[in-house]
Amino acid sequence: MTTLLFAPYSRPKAHFQATVSPGTWVPPQSEFAVLPADAPMHTSRVRTLPPGSNVGASAPIALFLYRRPKHTLRCLQSLAANPEFLDSPLYLFCDGPKGTADARAVDEVRRIARALPHPRKVLFEAPTNRGLADSVIAGVTRVVQEHGRVVVVEDDLVLAPTFLAFMNRSLHHYADDACVMQVSGHMYPVDPGSADDAVFLPMVGSWGWATWERAWRRFDPDMRDFETLVAQPGLRRQFDVAGAFPYFSILKRQRAGKADSWFIRWYLSVFMSGGMTLYPRHSLVRNEGFDGTGVHCGAGGSPYDPQGALPHQPLTRLPDAGHVDAHALARVRTFLAAKNTVWQRARRCLHALIA
């Protein structure tokens, strides 16, 4: 596996540091929220944790931001409602504008990020637009190389107040289980039929997730196993969750340069490594990017999120890392197949065009 070497961001920006209690952060009243001129300024110093050390401490959070200030505020408010938030090293990766049309919104997001009072915040501002895929790959690589693990969040997500507790508990519990390569905070709106609070599935998730440096080392951005799937129809169908979701079509688009997705390449890496992802029994994440503002989400609301409020109860009963939960996988497969008929996909595309 080729070693990933990225240096996409300049030196961390200085920022205002204040002491707050979890859940008490109030977003700036002004849409622009400029830092006061007399605010104490310094560069934060984050205590790094070598892989395998102090695994009970809160894992670092990598939050990826771009040009959606309203989404950014909601995401940060939901993170601040997690008791572990202030104990977690917080890396804010702000992508640059694509042009003058994006500049104002990008500036608003950066003002929010700079004004956020967090004692362990490190802010990176890309001078140019890298795109989501490059930003995530570079940011995750940077954080896991320093800390050995990472919790990954994008700006359009709203998290349950138990999201970080589940992430940290799972990262600690499966730290040495090589077959467990990811923890997902999102779960499809199905009853997994398990007595545990979480289940193992063979697909990765992209809406609030975590991983370890040991797993991320297997990430292959060059998709060198692509031809293996081409040559083996049975394996290709398994990659598509028995035909329930067109993952391979997305992979082909990525291979042809018609898509730019970190997710599909990460899924291929986990799949070909025989890895598993831990999913919570109930979703701890809601994706609010299905409003026409997301890169890959379209409009019309998320078809993969449960209705109602996110759960507040802690998820503590974790399964043994033995195998994929066949009953849960069957229910997820049925759900995905129902949501991804040709008619369903066409209707979502039409809605995105007219929204």
DRENTITOR-384407 format. One record per residue (C-alpha): residue number from 1; x, y, z. Coordinates in pm, 1 decimal. Example, Ala and Ser with C-alpha at 12.3 -4.5 7.8 and 13.67 -1.06 7.14 Angstrom:
2
- resi,X,Y,Z
- 1,1230.0,-450.0,780.0
- 2,1367.0,-106.0,714.0
END
This chain:
355
- resi,X,Y,Z
- 1,0.0,0.0,0.0
- 2,136.8,339.2,-96.1
- 3,194.2,569.6,199.2
- 4,-36.7,870.9,191.4
- 5,156.0,1195.5,217.3
- 6,-47.1,1516.5,224.3
- 7,36.7,1870.9,323.5
- 8,-269.1,2056.1,190.4
- 9,-318.6,2313.5,464.5
- 10,-106.7,2600.9,581.2
- 11,-9.5,2663.6,942.0
- 12,-308.4,2656.6,1180.3
- 13,-475.3,2993.7,1229.2
- 14,-469.5,3162.6,1566.5
- 15,-804.8,3177.7,1739.2
- 16,-992.3,3302.2,2042.2
- 17,-1005.5,3055.5,2329.4
- 18,-1276.8,3071.2,2595.1
- 19,-1411.9,2840.3,2861.6
- 20,-1766.2,2711.8,2807.6
- 21,-1972.5,2422.0,2932.5
- 22,-2098.4,2157.4,2688.3
- 23,-2415.1,2266.1,2518.4
- 24,-2390.9,2631.8,2629.3
- 25,-2225.2,2769.9,2316.3
- 26,-2453.8,3019.8,2147.9
- 27,-2386.8,3101.1,1781.1
- 28,-2290.5,3459.6,1701.7
- 29,-2584.7,3699.1,1671.7
- 30,-2426.5,3868.2,1374.8
- 31,-2425.5,3669.6,1053.3
- 32,-2057.6,3758.9,1014.1
- 33,-1943.0,3725.5,1377.0
- 34,-1613.8,3910.1,1344.3
- 35,-1365.6,3846.5,1624.1
- 36,-1326.9,4146.5,1856.6
- 37,-1007.1,4336.7,1794.1
- 38,-894.0,4303.4,2156.4
- 39,-959.0,3928.8,2184.1
- 40,-656.8,3734.1,2318.1
- 41,-497.0,3554.4,2026.6
- 42,-274.2,3249.9,2021.6
- 43,-230.2,2922.5,1842.7
- 44,-387.3,2630.4,2022.8
- 45,-165.6,2349.2,2138.3
- 46,-328.8,2011.2,2103.0
- 47,-182.1,1725.9,2305.2
- 48,-122.0,1449.8,2052.3
- 49,-170.9,1085.2,2139.6
- 50,48.1,822.1,1978.4
- 51,-143.1,523.7,1838.2
- 52,-242.2,286.9,2115.9
- 53,-178.2,526.6,2403.8
- 54,-444.5,663.8,2639.1
- 55,-721.2,510.9,2429.8
- 56,-979.2,601.8,2691.3
- 57,-934.8,974.9,2621.4
- 58,-1172.4,1155.8,2388.8
- 59,-1083.7,1101.1,2025.0
- 60,-1006.0,1400.6,1804.5
- 61,-1281.4,1536.5,1581.2
- 62,-1215.6,1635.1,1220.4
- 63,-1491.7,1870.8,1104.9
- 64,-1502.7,1961.2,734.7
- 65,-1652.1,2296.8,643.8
- 66,-1704.9,2481.6,319.7
- 67,-1972.9,2736.9,232.0
- 68,-2286.2,2660.1,436.2
- 69,-2295.0,2886.6,744.0
- 70,-2643.8,2784.4,859.7
- 71,-2558.3,2415.2,839.1
- 72,-2227.7,2482.5,1013.7
- 73,-2403.5,2651.2,1306.1
- 74,-2652.7,2365.7,1348.4
- 75,-2374.8,2108.1,1330.0
- 76,-2163.5,2288.2,1590.0
- 77,-2460.1,2335.3,1821.4
- 78,-2535.2,1962.9,1808.0
- 79,-2170.2,1877.3,1873.3
- 80,-2162.0,2118.9,2168.0
- 81,-2454.2,1929.7,2323.0
- 82,-2225.3,1625.1,2354.4
- 83,-2054.6,1622.6,2698.9
- 84,-1727.2,1503.4,2543.8
- 85,-1704.3,1794.0,2297.9
- 86,-1471.0,2022.0,2496.1
- 87,-1240.2,1732.2,2588.2
- 88,-1197.9,1636.7,2222.4
- 89,-921.1,1790.8,2012.2
- 90,-1114.5,1971.9,1738.8
- 91,-968.9,2012.3,1390.0
- 92,-1167.4,2247.2,1165.6
- 93,-1080.4,2205.0,797.8
- 94,-1222.4,2496.1,596.5
- 95,-1210.4,2452.6,220.0
- 96,-1145.6,2751.6,-5.9
- 97,-1390.8,2914.3,-248.4
- 98,-1429.4,2799.0,-606.1
- 99,-1474.6,3156.7,-720.7
- 100,-1619.7,3492.9,-633.3
- 101,-1971.1,3348.2,-606.6
- 102,-1863.0,3127.9,-313.8
- 103,-1634.0,3375.9,-141.3
- 104,-1891.0,3544.7,81.9
- 105,-2038.2,3218.6,212.6
- 106,-1691.8,3070.7,267.1
- 107,-1593.7,3381.4,462.0
- 108,-1904.5,3351.6,680.7
- 109,-1819.0,2990.9,765.6
- 110,-1462.2,3086.5,854.9
- 111,-1583.0,3365.7,1082.2
- 112,-1802.7,3115.3,1264.9
- 113,-1512.7,2870.9,1296.6
- 114,-1278.4,3140.8,1427.7
- 115,-1533.2,3261.3,1683.5
- 116,-1612.8,2914.7,1818.8
- 117,-1492.5,2896.9,2181.8
- 118,-1320.6,2561.6,2215.5
- 119,-1007.3,2504.6,2427.2
- 120,-854.8,2244.4,2192.5
- 121,-938.9,2393.0,1854.5
- 122,-703.7,2391.5,1555.5
- 123,-822.3,2577.7,1247.6
- 124,-699.4,2512.2,893.9
- 125,-805.1,2734.3,604.4
- 126,-723.5,2610.4,255.7
- 127,-614.2,2897.8,28.8
- 128,-789.4,2742.8,-273.0
- 129,-1073.9,2498.6,-327.3
- 130,-961.7,2138.0,-287.0
- 131,-1300.7,1972.6,-306.8
- 132,-1457.8,1746.0,-48.7
- 133,-1275.5,1426.5,-144.8
- 134,-922.4,1569.8,-124.6
- 135,-1009.3,1762.3,191.4
- 136,-1138.1,1453.1,372.3
- 137,-851.9,1229.8,261.2
- 138,-589.3,1485.6,360.4
- 139,-756.5,1584.3,686.9
- 140,-823.3,1231.4,807.7
- 141,-469.7,1127.1,717.4
- 142,-324.7,1417.1,911.2
- 143,-528.8,1354.3,1225.7
- 144,-483.3,975.3,1243.9
- 145,-109.7,1012.6,1193.9
- 146,-100.5,1239.0,1500.9
- 147,-359.4,1068.9,1722.2
- 148,-409.0,713.6,1597.0
- 149,-785.6,760.1,1555.6
- 150,-1039.2,1019.3,1443.9
- 151,-1410.1,1105.7,1446.6
- 152,-1514.9,1255.9,1112.5
- 153,-1804.5,1500.1,1071.6
- 154,-1920.6,1711.5,776.6
- 155,-2099.5,2042.0,807.5
- 156,-2445.8,1925.6,700.2
- 157,-2484.7,1674.8,983.4
- 158,-2679.3,1713.2,1306.3
- 159,-2558.8,1478.6,1580.9
- 160,-2738.1,1324.8,1876.8
- 161,-2607.1,1425.5,2222.8
- 162,-2479.3,1067.9,2263.1
- 163,-2294.2,1062.3,1930.0
- 164,-1945.4,1124.5,2070.5
- 165,-1998.3,883.3,2359.6
- 166,-2081.0,605.7,2112.3
- 167,-1784.8,694.6,1892.3
- 168,-1538.9,699.8,2182.2
- 169,-1672.5,384.6,2345.0
- 170,-1653.5,196.3,2014.6
- 171,-1308.5,326.8,1923.1
- 172,-1180.1,208.7,2259.3
- 173,-1363.8,-125.8,2257.2
- 174,-1248.7,-235.4,1908.7
- 175,-909.3,-64.3,1903.9
- 176,-725.6,-393.2,1851.6
- 177,-981.4,-577.1,1632.8
- 178,-829.7,-561.5,1286.0
- 179,-1152.1,-672.0,1116.7
- 180,-1337.7,-367.1,1252.6
- 181,-1233.0,-81.4,1026.5
- 182,-1497.3,183.4,1086.1
- 183,-1762.9,303.1,1329.9
- 184,-2070.1,470.2,1179.9
- 185,-2290.7,717.3,1364.4
- 186,-2566.4,685.2,1105.2
- 187,-2804.9,392.4,1073.7
- 188,-3075.7,328.2,818.0
- 189,-3434.4,351.5,948.1
- 190,-3478.1,-22.1,1003.6
- 191,-3504.4,-238.8,1311.7
- 192,-3183.0,-443.0,1303.8
- 193,-3343.6,-712.1,1518.8
- 194,-3053.3,-733.7,1761.7
- 195,-3045.1,-737.3,2140.3
- 196,-2723.6,-534.4,2125.9
- 197,-2708.9,-158.0,2078.2
- 198,-2504.8,-193.6,1760.1
- 199,-2450.5,-435.4,1471.3
- 200,-2177.6,-509.5,1220.4
- 201,-2241.9,-452.5,849.5
- 202,-2001.3,-491.0,554.9
- 203,-2065.5,-142.0,407.0
- 204,-1900.2,176.5,528.8
- 205,-2087.3,491.0,626.4
- 206,-2008.6,853.2,542.2
- 207,-2244.7,1048.5,770.8
- 208,-2054.6,1084.6,1096.7
- 209,-1797.6,810.0,1135.2
- 210,-1472.7,712.9,1302.7
- 211,-1170.4,499.9,1228.8
- 212,-821.0,410.6,1345.0
- 213,-481.5,471.1,1190.3
- 214,-437.5,92.9,1156.0
- 215,-748.6,78.9,931.5
- 216,-685.7,400.8,739.9
- 217,-344.1,264.5,638.9
- 218,-534.5,23.7,414.0
- 219,-705.5,306.8,228.3
- 220,-614.6,287.6,-141.5
- 221,-710.9,607.2,-326.2
- 222,-585.8,454.2,-653.1
- 223,-849.2,174.4,-646.0
- 224,-602.8,-97.4,-739.5
- 225,-861.9,-366.8,-664.6
- 226,-1107.1,-226.3,-919.0
- 227,-1016.8,-486.8,-1183.2
- 228,-1080.4,-766.1,-934.7
- 229,-1443.2,-657.6,-910.7
- 230,-1466.2,-626.9,-1288.7
- 231,-1344.2,-983.8,-1330.8
- 232,-1566.9,-1138.5,-1061.6
- 233,-1943.3,-1079.9,-1105.5
- 234,-2026.1,-1255.0,-778.1
- 235,-1793.1,-1033.1,-581.2
- 236,-1927.5,-729.8,-765.7
- 237,-2283.5,-819.6,-667.8
- 238,-2172.4,-860.1,-306.8
- 239,-2014.5,-513.0,-328.6
- 240,-2358.0,-385.3,-436.7
- 241,-2520.5,-544.2,-128.5
- 242,-2676.4,-821.7,-338.5
- 243,-2789.3,-569.2,-598.0
- 244,-2962.8,-337.7,-349.9
- 245,-2746.7,-30.7,-414.9
- 246,-2537.0,64.8,-724.2
- 247,-2204.4,108.9,-546.6
- 248,-2011.6,-39.6,-837.7
- 249,-2164.0,212.7,-1078.5
- 250,-2035.2,490.8,-853.3
- 251,-1694.5,321.7,-845.2
- 252,-1688.6,305.5,-1225.9
- 253,-1764.6,676.8,-1245.0
- 254,-1481.9,743.6,-1002.2
- 255,-1247.7,528.1,-1208.1
- 256,-1347.0,714.9,-1525.5
- 257,-1288.6,1054.4,-1365.3
- 258,-1659.2,1142.5,-1371.3
- 259,-1693.1,1146.5,-991.2
- 260,-1476.8,1265.2,-705.2
- 261,-1559.2,1056.8,-399.3
- 262,-1342.8,961.4,-104.1
- 263,-1629.3,742.2,19.1
- 264,-1645.7,493.6,-267.7
- 265,-1268.7,443.4,-257.9
- 266,-1275.7,392.6,118.9
- 267,-1560.0,141.6,80.2
- 268,-1360.6,-51.5,-181.9
- 269,-1059.3,-56.4,50.8
- 270,-1262.7,-186.1,346.3
- 271,-1454.4,-435.6,132.0
- 272,-1142.5,-586.9,-25.2
- 273,-978.9,-606.6,318.3
- 274,-1271.5,-807.7,455.0
- 275,-1345.4,-529.9,702.7
- 276,-1664.1,-446.7,889.7
- 277,-1835.8,-129.5,1010.5
- 278,-2012.7,-96.7,1344.7
- 279,-2355.0,68.0,1311.0
- 280,-2568.0,189.4,1603.7
- 281,-2907.1,31.4,1660.6
- 282,-3069.1,372.9,1614.6
- 283,-2918.3,647.3,1403.3
- 284,-2729.1,915.3,1594.0
- 285,-2700.9,1136.2,1286.1
- 286,-2939.5,1331.0,1066.7
- 287,-2821.9,1462.8,729.9
- 288,-2963.4,1807.5,653.5
- 289,-2771.8,1841.8,326.7
- 290,-3057.7,1713.5,113.2
- 291,-3177.4,2068.1,53.9
- 292,-2990.2,2136.2,-266.7
- 293,-2673.6,2257.5,-90.0
- 294,-2488.8,1924.7,-66.0
- 295,-2220.2,1805.2,-305.1
- 296,-2371.5,1459.3,-361.1
- 297,-2706.8,1482.4,-180.4
- 298,-2953.9,1651.1,-415.3
- 299,-3275.5,1796.9,-276.6
- 300,-3604.6,1685.7,-128.5
- 301,-3488.8,1555.2,209.3
- 302,-3284.5,1250.4,299.0
- 303,-3440.8,917.8,195.6
- 304,-3212.1,734.4,437.2
- 305,-3286.4,909.5,766.2
- 306,-3545.8,809.2,1027.9
- 307,-3827.1,1047.8,1109.7
- 308,-3847.0,1230.2,1442.9
- 309,-3590.3,1342.9,1695.8
- 310,-3254.1,1179.0,1739.6
- 311,-3226.6,946.9,2041.8
- 312,-3081.7,1065.6,2371.7
- 313,-3028.6,730.2,2540.4
- 314,-2669.9,597.6,2551.6
- 315,-2574.9,292.6,2346.5
- 316,-2356.5,71.6,2561.7
- 317,-2416.8,-293.3,2463.5
- 318,-2160.0,-359.7,2194.5
- 319,-2147.2,-688.9,2001.8
- 320,-1852.6,-922.7,1973.9
- 321,-1642.4,-854.2,1665.3
- 322,-1703.9,-1197.1,1517.1
- 323,-1904.6,-1149.6,1200.3
- 324,-2153.0,-938.6,1008.5
- 325,-2506.3,-950.0,1152.3
- 326,-2694.4,-1141.0,880.1
- 327,-3042.6,-1042.1,1002.2
- 328,-2954.0,-672.6,1018.5
- 329,-2787.9,-688.6,676.7
- 330,-3098.0,-849.8,523.3
- 331,-3320.5,-573.5,659.4
- 332,-3087.8,-299.7,540.8
- 333,-3063.6,-465.1,199.1
- 334,-3443.4,-475.8,168.3
- 335,-3464.6,-109.0,266.4
- 336,-3195.0,-1.8,19.1
- 337,-3350.4,-202.5,-263.3
- 338,-3686.9,-34.3,-204.4
- 339,-3526.4,311.2,-207.1
- 340,-3315.9,254.0,-516.4
- 341,-3546.6,128.9,-786.4
- 342,-3505.0,300.4,-1123.3
- 343,-3824.8,497.3,-1056.0
- 344,-3709.6,611.8,-711.5
- 345,-3375.2,733.8,-843.9
- 346,-3539.3,911.5,-1139.0
- 347,-3788.1,1084.8,-910.8
- 348,-3510.6,1212.6,-682.3
- 349,-3315.6,1343.1,-982.6
- 350,-3626.3,1520.8,-1112.0
- 351,-3693.4,1674.9,-771.9
- 352,-3335.4,1801.1,-756.4
- 353,-3371.0,1964.3,-1099.1
- 354,-3692.2,2152.5,-1020.1
- 355,-3622.1,2235.9,-652.6
END
